[in-house]
Amino acid sequence: MKLAWWKWLTIALLFYTLLGGLLMEVPRLNILNETIRNLYFHVPMWFGMMILLTISLVYSIKYLRNPLEKYDQWAAESANTAILFGILGLLTGMFWATYTWGDPWHGDPKQNGSAIAMLIYMAYGLLRGSFSDPQQRGRISAVYNIFAFAAYIPLIWILPRLTDSLHPGSGGNPGFNAYDLDSKLRLVFYPAVIGWTLLGIWITSLRVRLRQVEAKKIEKSLL
């Protein structure tokens, strides 16, 4: 099967991220030291998650305006892939916290907010499974998805900035852009963000195609 150009780009960027992230020299920052390499994995995963959740939100709105099944499928699968990225982001964050904070789960507002946000979106998946009627499932899930995104923003971006937090960019702590992010870090970080985001879109598109094939099989079986 011939791959589209952007899929080859995804593979190339992720290979470059892995190779550069492990082998390229990094600046020696206080406390972080070699763990700064996690910047190429933890942060881009969260960027990918945010973009996927935004895509899911857009398709939920489109479904409410025009209830096409493909919109509902893209909304659901974008959220599912975002949850996967969110879990990976939490795990890589816990790994980072072990070396920098001394504990994988410090009860930091950013960690707690991220965990709550993931639970909210997991409930979105459970909600979808509780309806047998496709249109009812699509409408109610779309409305829930909009409110879930509205809750996600303050949990991730606003509340951690208003309270004491060890996480960079929260609780008065400077973000990584305030540190010495020299050209070596940027050369890997920005391609990593693009690569992980494209991977999320690729996974989502495969899941949507799978659901469409399953729907066609069910439709044929009913004829």
Secondary structure, DSSP 8 states (H G I E B T S, - for coil): ----HHHHHHHHHHHHHHHHHHHS-----TTTGGGGGGGGTHHHHHHHHHHHHHHHHHHHHHHHHS--HHHHHHHHHHHHHHHHHHHHHHHHHHHHHHHHTSSS----HHHHHHHHHHHHHHHHHHHHHT--SHHHHHHHHHHHHHHHHHHHHIIIIIHHHHS---STTSTT---GGGS---HHHHHHHHHHHHHHHHHHHHHHHHHHHHHHHHHHHHHHHT-
